C-alpha cells in the first residue's frame, strides 16, 4: 500500500511537470516557471525513488547500499530548494531573487556533500526501515539530521514566503494554489518533525519504533500530493470550477459567507427581504446581494460623517492591503450606522448628502466577492469593532 501511495504521488507530480513543459513549449520560460517545473520533477523523482518497491528493486543492482535512498533524499532537498526559488521569484524583484537563491545554494550543496560522505562511511546494508535498523549509529543519525534539518528549515521558509505573498495575490486560483502549497509545506513539516523525533528517539534510547516508516510514508505522500496540486492549480482549477457541481458548491458557499452581514441587516430591516423562494443557489445568492445593498441604502442617513475617515486611518496604521483596507472601511461604516439606527441617531436629513455604499463590482460574481470581504471584516475585524465602539464615544462622537 505504501508503494502505491508513493507511485501515485510520483505519477501526479511528473505528469504535472510534463504538462507544464508542454503547455509552455516554444515560449520563453521565466525563472519562476523553471523553478515550478523543478519542484514537480524533483518531487516526482523523490517519491518514485523512495517508494518501498523501488528501494527493494534497486537494492539488487545498486553499487553502494542505500544509494537509491540517497538519491531520493537528495531529490527531496532539491524540491525544497526549487520551491524556495519559485516563491522568491514571486515575492522579490528578479535580481534580489537570484541573490537569495545563490545563498540557498551555499547551504544546499554542502548539505548534499555531507550526506554522501556520511552514508559512505556508515557501513550500512539495504533495509526499507532505515531509521529503525541504523538510527542508533552516529553516522546514520548525522546523515538523517542533515537531511531533515535542511528540509525543515526550507519548509519553514516556504510557509513564511507564502504568507507574505498570498495576502497581496488577487488572482483567485493563484491565491488558492498558494494556500494548498502552504498546506503541503505544513504536512511536510509534520513529516520532518516526526522523522527527527524518531531519529533522536532511536539514537538516544536504542529502541525500535515500528510505526515510524508507515507514518512517515503517509505524511510524505500527502505533502507531495498537496504541493503538486497547489503548484498546478492555476492550470486545472478554472476548468474544474466551470463544471456544474463546482459552480453549485461555490454559489452555496458564497451564499453562506454572506450570511452574517445579511442577517445583521435583515434583522433591523425585515421589510427588505424579498420573501421565500425555491430559487436555486445562484439566484438565492443574487437575492442576498440585493437585500444587503437595499439595507445599506436605508442606512445612509445614519452614517456618521467621520466614521469612514477614522476607519481609514486605522486601516492605514495597520498596514492592510488595498482590498482589505476598503472592506474594513465599508464594514465599519455599516456597523456604526446600524448602531446609530438602533439608537435613533440620524446624521443626514437627506440620503443624498451621505456617502453611497462601497465599490460595486463589475458583475454579480465580483460584487459577491466584494461583499464577502466586507462580511468577514464586519464579523471579525478588530478595527471594525474599535470603530464601532468609538462611534458613540469620544473619538467620533456626535456630541
TORGU-129663 format. One record per residue: residue in one letter; x, y, z of N, C-alpha, C in turn. Coordinates in steps of 0.1 Angstrom, whole numbers, plus 5000, padded with zeros to 4 digits. Example, Ala and Ser with C-alpha at 12.3 -4.5 7.8 and 13.67 -1.06 7.14 Angstrom:
BEGIN
a513249435078512349555078513249675078/s512849785071513749895071512950005079/
This chain:
BEGIN
x500849885000500050005000500950135000/x501950125008502850245009503450274995/x503850164988504450184974503450244965/x502150204966501150254957500950404959/x500950444972500750584976501950664970/x503150614972504350694966504250704951/x503850594944503850594930502750684925/x501650694931500550784927501050924928/x501650964940502251094942503251124931/x504151024928505151044918504551074904/x503550994901502951004888502251144886/x501551184896500951314896501851424894/x502951424901503951524900504651524887/x505051414882505751404869504851444858/x503651394858502651434847502451584848/x502351644860502151794861503351864855/x504551814858505751874853505851874837/x505451754832505451734817504351824811/x503251844818502151924812502652074812/x503352114822503752254823504752274811/x505652184809506652194798505952194785/x504952114783504252104770503352234768/x502852284779501952404779502752524774/x504052534778504852644775505852624764/x505652524756506552484745506652604735/x507852634731508052744721508052884728/x507752894741507753024747508953044756/x509353164758510453184768509953154782/x510753084789510353034803511053124813/x510153184822510753264833511353184843/x512253244852512853174862511853104872/x510753174874509753124883509152994877/x508852994864508352874858509352754858/x510652794856511652684856511752624870/x511652704880511652654894510452574897/x509252614891508052534893508152394887/x508652394875508952264868509952174876/x510952244882511952174890511252114903/x510352194909509652144921508952014917/x508152014907507351904903508151784899/x509251804891510051694887510851634898/x511351724907512151674918511251594928/x510051644931509151574939508751444934/x508451444921508051314914509151214915/x510451264912511551174912511751114927/x511651214937511851164951510851064955/x509551084951508550994955508750854948/x509150864936509350734929510550654934/x511650724937512850664943512650614957/x511950684965511750644979510650544982/x509850514971508850414973509550274977/x508950214987509550084992509849984980/x508849974971509049884959510349924951/x510550054949511750094942512950064949/x512950094962514150074971514549924970/x513549834971513849694971514449644958/x513749694947514249654934515649704931/x515849834935517149894932518249834940/x517949784952518949724961519749614955/x519049544945519749434938520849474929/x520749594924521749644914522549764918/x522249834928522949954932524349914937/x525349994932526749954936527149984950/x526450084956526650114970525250094978/x525250024989523950004996523350144999/x522050144997521150265000521450384992/x522150364980522350474971521050534965/x520050444963518750494958518150584968/x518250544981517750624992518350764992/x519750764990520450894990519950974978/x519750914967519250994955517851044958/x516950974964515651014967515651134977/x516451114988516651224998517151344992/x518151334983518751454976517651514967/x516851444960515751494952514751574960/x514451524972513551594981514151734985/x515451734988516151864992516151954980/x516351904968516351994956514952044954/x513851964956512552014955512252124965/x512752114977512552224987513252344982/x514552334977515252444971514552514960/x513952424951513152484939511952554944/x511252504954510052574960510452714965/x511552714972512052844977512352944966/x512952884955513152974943511953024936/x510952934935509652974929509053084936/x509053074950508353174958509253304959/x510553284959511353404959511153484946/x510953424935510653494922509253574923/x508353524931507053584933507153704943/x508053684953508053774964509053894962/x510053874954511153974953511454004938/x512054124936512454154922513554054917/x513654044904514453934898515953934904/x516554044905517954044909518053994924/x517154044932517154004946516853854948/x515953804940515653664940516853584936/x517553624926518753554922519853554933/x519953664940520953664951520553574962/x519253574965518753484976519053334972/x518753304960518953164956520453124955/x521353214952522753184952523153154967/x522553234976522853204990522353064994/x521153034989520552904992521452784987/x522052804975522952704970524152684979/x524552784986525752774995525352685008/x524052665010523552585021523252445015/x522652435004522252304998523452214994/x524352274987525452194982526352134993/x526752205003527452145014526652035021/x525352055023524551955029524451825021/x524351835008524351724999525751645000/x526851725000528151665001528351595014/x527851655025527951595038527151465039/x526051465033525151335033525851225025/x526451255014527251155006528351095015/x529151185021530251135029529751055041/x528751095048528251025060527650895056/x526950885045526350755041527550655037/x528550715030529650625025530450565036/x530550635048531350585059530550505069/x529250505067528350445077528350295077/x528750225066528750085065527450015066/x526350075060525050015061524849915050/x523849825052523249745042521849785039/x521349735028519949785024518949725034/x518049815038516749785045515749895042/x514549855042513449955039513350045052/x513249985064513150065076514450115080/x514950215074516350265075516550315089/x515650395094515850465107515850355118/x514850265117514850155127516050075128/x516650045116517749955115519050025119/x519250145115520550215117520550345124/x519350385129519250515136520150535148/x520650425154521450435166522950445162/x523250445149524650465145524850615144/x525950675150526150815149526250875135/x526950805126527050855112525650855105/x524850755107523550755101522650855107/x522650875121521950975127522351115122/x523651135120524151265115523551285100/x523651175092523151185079521651225079/x520851165087519451195088519151335093/x519951375102519751515108520151625098/x521151595090521551695079520351705069/x519851595065518851585055517551645061/x517151615073515851655078515951805083/x517151845088517251985092517152075080/x517752035069517652125057516152125052/x515552015052514152005048513252095057/x513452085070512652155079512852305078/x514152345077514452485075513952545062/x514052465051513452515039511952525039/x511252425045509852425046509252545054/x509952575065509652695073509752815064/x510852825057510952945048509852955037/x509452835032508352835022507052885028/x506752835040505452885047505553035049/x506653085053506853235056506653315043/x507353265032507253335019505753335014/x505053215015503753215011502853305018/x502953315031502253415039502453555035/x503653585031504053715026503453745013/x503453645004502953674990501453664989/x500853564995499453534993498453654997/x498853735006497953845010497853955000/x498853954991498754054980498354004967/x498053874967497653804954496153814952/x495753884941494353904938493753804928/x494653724922494153624913493753504921/x492453464919491753374928492453234928/x492753184917493253044916494753044920/x495453154917496853154921496953164936/x496053244943496053254957495653124963/x494653054957494252924963495352824961/x496052824950497152734948498252754958/x498552874962499552904972499052854986/x497752864989497352815001497452655002/x497152594991497252444990498752414991/x499652494985501052474986501552485000/x500952585007501252605021500852485030/x499652435027499252315034500152195032/x500652185019501652075016502952105024/x503352225025504552255033504352225048/x503152255053502952225067502952075069/x502351995060502351855061503851805060/x504651875052506051835051506751865064/x506351975071506951995084506551895094/x505251845093504851735102505751615100/x505951585087506751465083508251485089/x508851605086510251625091510351625106/x509351675113509351675128509151535133/x508351455126508151315130509451235128/x510151255116511351185113512451225123/x512551355126513551405135513351345149/x512051345154511751285167512151135167/x511751065157512050915157513550895156/x514250975148515750955147516350985160/x515951085167516551115180516251015191/x514950965190514550855199515350735197/x515550695184516350575181517750585185/x518350705183519750735186520050735201/x519050795209519250805223518950685231/x517750625227517250505235517750375230/x517950365217518350245211517150155208/x515950195211514750125208514150145194/x513650045188512950055175511650115176/x511150175166509850245165509050185153/x508250085155507650015144506750105135/x506150205140505250295133506050395124/x507350415126508050525120507850525105/x508050415098508050405084506650435078/x505650375085504250395080503750535081/x504050595092503550735094504350825085/x505650805084506450885075506050875061/x505750755056505250735042503950815040/x503050805049501750865047501851025047/x502651075056502851225057503551275045/x504651205041505351255029504551245016/x503751135015502951125002501851235002/x501251265013500251365014500851505011/x502051525016502751655014503051674999/x503551564993503851574978502651594970/x501551534974500251544967499751694968/x499751744980499351884982500251984974/x501551964975502452054968502252054953/x502051924947501751914933500451974929/x499451954937498152014934498252174935/x498852224945498952364947499752434936/x500852364932501652424922501052424908/x500052344906499452334892497952374893/x497452434904496052464905495652574895/x496552664891496152764881495852704867/x496452584865496152514852494852444852/x494552364862493352284862492152344870/x492452434879491452494887490252564880/x490552654870489552714863488652614855/x489152504850488352404843487452334853/x488052304865487152234875486052324880/x486452454882485452544887484352574877/x484552544864483552574854482552454853/x482752344860481752234860480552274868/x479452214865478152244872478252214887/x478752104892478852074906479652174913/x480852214907481752314913481052454914/x480352484904479652614904478552614915/x477852514916476752504927477452504941/x478552444942479252444955479752584959/x480252654948480752784951479652884954/x478552874947477352964949476852944963/x476752814967476252784981477152834991/x478452814989479452864999479353015000/x479253084989479253234989477953284996/x476853214993475553244999475753245015/x476353135020476553125034477553225040/x478653255032479553355036478953495038/x477953525030477253655031476353655043/x476053545049475053525059475253625071/x476453635078476553715089476153865087/x476653915076476354055072474854065069/x474353975061472953985057472053975069/x472353875078471453855090471453985099/x472554045101472654165109471754275103/x471754285090470954395083469454365083/x469154235079467754205077467054195091/x467754175102467154175115466654315118/x467354415113466954555115465954605104/x466054555092465154595081464554475075/x463654405083462954285077462154305065/x461754435062460954465051461754455038/x463054455039463954455027464154315022/x463654215029463854075025462854045014/x463253995003462453974991461453864992/x461453785003460553675005461053545002/x460353435007460853305005460853264990/x461753184986461853144972462453004971/x462052934961462552804958463652814947/x464252934945465252954935466452874939/x467352854928468552774930469552854938/x470752794940471852854947472252984941/x472352994928472853114921471853234924/x470653204922469653314924469553354939/x469553264948469553294962470653384966/x471853354961473053434963472853574958/x472253584946472053714940471053794948/x469953734952468953794960469553854973/x470453774979471153814992471953944989/x472553954978473354074974472454194973/x471254174967470354284965469854334979/x469454234987468954275001469954345009/x471254305008472254375016472454515011/x472454534998472554664992471354754995/x470154694995468954774999469054825013/x469454735022469654775036470654885038/x471754865031472854965031472355105027/x471555105017470955235012470055295023/x469255205030468355255040469155315052/x470455275054471155325065471955455062/x471855505050472755615046472555735055/x471355765059471155885068471755865082/x472055745085472655715099474155705099/x474755725087476155715086476855845092/x477655825102478355935108479455985098/x479556115096480456165086481956145089/x482256115101483756095105484155945105/x483155855105483555715107484455665096/x484155695084484955645073486355685074/x486555815077487955865078488655805090/x487955785101488655725112488955575109/x488055505103488355365099489555355089/x489555455080490655455070491955485077/x491955565087493255595094493755475101/x492855395108493255275115493755175105/x493055165093493455065083494855095078/x495155225076496555265071497555235082/x497255265094498155235105498455085107/x497455005104497554855105498354805093/x498554885082499254835070498454735062/x497154745062496354655054496554675039/x496354565032496454565017495254645012/x495254685000494254774994492854724996/x492554604992491254544992490754535007/x491654475015491254455030490954595036/x491754695032491654825037490254885034/x489854875021488554925017487354845023/x487554715025486554635031486354675046/x487454695053487354745067486554875068/x486854965059486155095059484655085057/x484255005047482854985044482154915056/x482854815061482254735072482054825085/x483054905087482954995099481855105097/x481755155085480655245083479255185085/x479155055080477854985081477554955096/x478554905103478354865117477954985125/x478655105124478355225131476955275128/x476655265115475355315110474155225116/x474455095117473455005124473255045138/x474255075145474155115159473455255160/x473755345151473155475151471655465149/x471255365139469855345136469055295149/x469655205156469055145168468855255178/x469855345179469755455189468955575185/x468555575172467755685167468555805164/x469855785160470755905158470955915143/x470256005136470456025122471456145120/x472256135110473256235108473056315095/x472056275087471756345075470256355073/x469856475069468356485066467956425053/x468956425043468656375030469756265027/x469356145022470356045019471356085009/x471056185000471956224990473156294996/x473056345008474256405014475156305021/x474756175022475656075027476356005016/x477555945020478255865010477555745006/x477655704993477055584988477855464993/x477155344992477955224996479255214988/x480055124993481455104987481355054973/x482555024967482654984953481654874949/x481054894938480154794932480854714922/x480854584922481554504913481154524899/x481954484889481654494875480554394871/x480454284879479354194876478954124890/x477954034889477453984902478553904909/x479453824902480453754909481453844916/x481853954910482754044916482054114928/x480854144927480054214938479954114950/x479753984947479653884957480953874965/x482053864957483453854963483753974972/x483354094967483554214975482754214988/x481454184987480654174999481054075009/x481653965004482153865013483353915021/x484153995015485254065022484754155032/x483654235029483054325038482454245050/x481754135047481154045057482153995067/x483353955061484453905070484954015080/x485154125074485554245083484554275093/x483254275089482154315097482054215109/x482354085107482253985117483453975126/x484653995120485853955128486954065129/x486854175122487954265122487954345135/x489154345142489254425155489154575152/x489554615139489454755136488054805135/x487154715129485754745128485154755142/x485554665151485054665164485454795172/x486654835169487154955176486455085171/x486255095158485455205153484055205158/x483455085158482055075162481955125177/x482955085185482855125199483055275201/x483955325193484255465194483255565188/x482455505179481455585172480555655181/x480255605193479355665202480155725214/x481555725213482355775223483055905219/x484255915225484956045223485656065210/x486055955203486855975191486056025179/x484855975177484056025166482656055171/x482656115183481356145189480656255182/x479356245182478556355175478156455185/x478656445197478356545207478956675205/
